[in-house]
Amino acid sequence: MSATFTFPPLDARLDASHADIRDAVRDLCSHYPDEYWRKVDEARAFPDDFVGALTAAGWLAAMIPEEYGGSGLGLAEASVVLEEVNRCGGNSGAVHGQMYNMGTLLRHGSEAQKRALLPKIAAGELRLQSMGVTEPTTGTDTSRLKTTAVKQGDRYVVNGQKVWISRVRHSDYMILLARTTPREQCAKKTDGMSIFLVDLREAVGKGLTVRPIPNMVNHETNELFFDNLEIPAENLIGEEGRGFRYILDGLNAERTLIAAECIGDGYWFIDRATAYARDRVVFDRPIGQNQGVQFPLAEAYMEIEAANLMRWRACAQFDAGLPCGPAANMAKHLAAKASWEAANACLQTHGGFGFACEYDVERKFRETRLYQVAPISTNLILSYVAEHLLELPRSF
Ligand SMILES: Cc1cc2nc3c(=O)[nH]c(=O)nc-3n(C[C@H](O)[C@H](O)[C@H](O)COP(=O)(O)OP(=O)(O)OC[C@H]3O[C@@H](n4cnc5c(N)ncnc54)[C@H](O)[C@@H]3O)c2cc1C
């Protein structure tokens, strides 16, 4: 018996089980069309209206359990929200911090911290959009970070510097990673670091200086300078010295969510490129009739579909409470690579018009390029896979 397989339209090919979420987020995003994002980008502004609407609709509280006022959804559903924002031409970079930072508080915070913050975050009254890890002199080598938090009575006193810390100017709280025990005194180099809730409304100007970093992708990101910043001791999250481990849990969620954003970008590039390739006529035929134009798009599309499978695996493992480091890292890597390949193919398909701001391709091209570097660079994922999955000798 022979069966004929016909692909449904691109939209219907997306996971139907999340159709309600997709429809609702798309509906919201339809009020923030290309022109909105283009203007925000040109003005190097923050998409306040969009973030306000997403918050008011409850989407940023997706992963907050119902007992704290959220919707109690999983990482899979949260990832669909961010995927759709990017697929509709927007940029989830303005909001994604809230999804995974909240998880760190949920898993490791005290009941008092959760009761104080989570219902207000769920209601949109407070924002927990920032996480301060990276430092200018130590970069990816997190265990060598130099920012210290020293306990003095009922406070910790913080000194040091961070770089590339995002959304600080649009957040009320930040999760900060700092050293509480010198590295030389720790059994393991990743011991002796702790995480804290920093109330940015209290801290800025009183020990914390924020210096914006203008950048290629209009990402609200900053240098932070800590000069005897005092944090109440009760703002320590979990146990002192275990902060690196706590942060890692959140990073798996972050990587999976970023993978979903890249998948959204990837579909956006393929949609735009194929539409243009069908319409643009050169040498008396649509450019999409040329295999030289078709093949890079077909290749990129396959890469996106394949990366998407790994994204769903990471979501399923995370939501089942299983270890998901390998899947989360691989999903982020594959999806970032696929969206970049799609971006390149889309730009090339548009020829000169790909460079014109009004087509939005160059904006999305810049935006999706970020994910090869942040939140973790491609080389670091490759070395993680080599060392932890292939059991090759550690390279650094
Ligand atoms: C727009 C933006 C937003 C960001 N937001 C945040 C944020 O909110 N919070 C936060 O904490 N950080 C944030 N970051 C920082 C980001 O996570 C880091 O930039 C990223 O992890 C890379 O670190 P680095 O820039 O210090 O690069 P480095 O560590 O200096 O590395 C530079 C290059 O060398 C490579 N490299 C380094 N060591 C090795 C090695 N052993 N083997 C092979 N290659 C190696 C890296 O892969 C990279 O390509 C952001 C960055 C950007 C650009």
The ligand as an SDF file (V2000), in Angstrom:
LIG
                    3D

 53 58  0  0  0  0  0  0  0  0999 V2000
   24.0460   41.2610   24.6710 C   0  0  0  0  0  0  0  0  0  0  0  0
   24.6090   40.4250   25.7820 C   0  0  0  0  0  0  0  0  0  0  0  0
   23.8280   40.1980   26.9160 C   0  0  0  0  0  0  0  0  0  0  0  0
   24.3620   39.4870   27.9890 C   0  0  0  0  0  0  0  0  0  0  0  0
   23.6160   39.3440   29.1390 N   0  0  0  0  0  0  0  0  0  0  0  0
   24.1910   38.7930   30.2430 C   0  0  0  0  0  0  0  0  0  0  0  0
   23.5170   38.7880   31.4960 C   0  0  0  0  0  0  0  0  0  0  0  0
   22.3630   39.2480   31.6040 O   0  0  0  0  0  0  0  0  0  0  0  0
   24.1580   38.2740   32.5820 N   0  0  0  0  0  0  0  0  0  0  0  0
   25.4170   37.7680   32.5070 C   0  0  0  0  0  0  0  0  0  0  0  0
   25.9380   37.3400   33.5300 O   0  0  0  0  0  0  0  0  0  0  0  0
   26.1070   37.7550   31.3260 N   0  0  0  0  0  0  0  0  0  0  0  0
   25.5190   38.2590   30.2080 C   0  0  0  0  0  0  0  0  0  0  0  0
   26.1960   38.2700   29.0050 N   0  0  0  0  0  0  0  0  0  0  0  0
   27.5660   37.7520   28.9510 C   0  0  0  0  0  0  0  0  0  0  0  0
   27.6970   36.4640   28.1240 C   0  0  0  0  0  0  0  0  0  0  0  0
   27.1740   35.3870   28.8470 O   0  0  0  0  0  0  0  0  0  0  0  0
   29.1850   36.3230   27.8080 C   0  0  0  0  0  0  0  0  0  0  0  0
   29.5420   37.3740   26.8980 O   0  0  0  0  0  0  0  0  0  0  0  0
   29.5040   34.9890   27.1990 C   0  0  0  0  0  0  0  0  0  0  0  0
   29.2980   33.9760   28.1450 O   0  0  0  0  0  0  0  0  0  0  0  0
   30.9660   34.9440   26.7470 C   0  0  0  0  0  0  0  0  0  0  0  0
   31.8100   35.4270   27.7470 O   0  0  0  0  0  0  0  0  0  0  0  0
   32.8930   36.5600   27.4290 P   0  0  0  0  0  0  0  0  0  0  0  0
   32.2010   37.6380   26.6580 O   0  0  0  0  0  0  0  0  0  0  0  0
   33.5540   36.9550   28.6820 O   0  0  0  0  0  0  0  0  0  0  0  0
   33.8900   35.8440   26.4670 O   0  0  0  0  0  0  0  0  0  0  0  0
   35.2890   35.1750   26.8530 P   0  0  0  0  0  0  0  0  0  0  0  0
   35.1170   34.2200   27.9920 O   0  0  0  0  0  0  0  0  0  0  0  0
   36.3050   36.2410   26.9700 O   0  0  0  0  0  0  0  0  0  0  0  0
   35.5540   34.3380   25.5320 O   0  0  0  0  0  0  0  0  0  0  0  0
   35.8520   34.9870   24.2800 C   0  0  0  0  0  0  0  0  0  0  0  0
   35.8660   33.9540   23.1870 C   0  0  0  0  0  0  0  0  0  0  0  0
   36.8660   32.9710   23.4620 O   0  0  0  0  0  0  0  0  0  0  0  0
   36.2780   31.6710   23.4760 C   0  0  0  0  0  0  0  0  0  0  0  0
   36.9300   30.8770   24.5320 N   0  0  0  0  0  0  0  0  0  0  0  0
   37.2260   31.2520   25.8100 C   0  0  0  0  0  0  0  0  0  0  0  0
   37.8040   30.2270   26.4670 N   0  0  0  0  0  0  0  0  0  0  0  0
   37.8570   29.1920   25.6180 C   0  0  0  0  0  0  0  0  0  0  0  0
   38.3170   27.8480   25.7130 C   0  0  0  0  0  0  0  0  0  0  0  0
   38.8560   27.3630   26.8260 N   0  0  0  0  0  0  0  0  0  0  0  0
   38.2060   27.0510   24.6230 N   0  0  0  0  0  0  0  0  0  0  0  0
   37.6650   27.5100   23.4690 C   0  0  0  0  0  0  0  0  0  0  0  0
   37.2140   28.7800   23.3190 N   0  0  0  0  0  0  0  0  0  0  0  0
   37.2980   29.5950   24.3840 C   0  0  0  0  0  0  0  0  0  0  0  0
   34.8210   31.8580   23.7580 C   0  0  0  0  0  0  0  0  0  0  0  0
   34.0540   30.8060   23.2280 O   0  0  0  0  0  0  0  0  0  0  0  0
   34.5410   33.1930   23.0670 C   0  0  0  0  0  0  0  0  0  0  0  0
   34.2130   32.9770   21.7340 O   0  0  0  0  0  0  0  0  0  0  0  0
   25.6720   38.9510   27.8970 C   0  0  0  0  0  0  0  0  0  0  0  0
   26.4280   39.1480   26.7350 C   0  0  0  0  0  0  0  0  0  0  0  0
   25.9200   39.8900   25.6910 C   0  0  0  0  0  0  0  0  0  0  0  0
   26.7830   40.1250   24.4730 C   0  0  0  0  0  0  0  0  0  0  0  0
  1  2  1  0
  2  3  1  0
  2 52  2  0
  3  4  2  0
  4  5  1  0
  4 50  1  0
  5  6  2  0
  6  7  1  0
  6 13  1  0
  7  8  2  0
  7  9  1  0
  9 10  1  0
 10 11  2  0
 10 12  1  0
 12 13  2  0
 13 14  1  0
 14 15  1  0
 14 50  1  0
 15 16  1  0
 16 17  1  0
 16 18  1  0
 18 19  1  0
 18 20  1  0
 20 21  1  0
 20 22  1  0
 22 23  1  0
 23 24  1  0
 24 25  2  0
 24 26  1  0
 24 27  1  0
 27 28  1  0
 28 29  2  0
 28 30  1  0
 28 31  1  0
 31 32  1  0
 32 33  1  0
 33 34  1  0
 33 48  1  0
 34 35  1  0
 35 36  1  0
 35 46  1  0
 36 37  1  0
 36 45  1  0
 37 38  2  0
 38 39  1  0
 39 40  1  0
 39 45  2  0
 40 41  1  0
 40 42  2  0
 42 43  1  0
 43 44  2  0
 44 45  1  0
 46 47  1  0
 46 48  1  0
 48 49  1  0
 50 51  2  0
 51 52  1  0
 52 53  1  0
M  END
$$$$
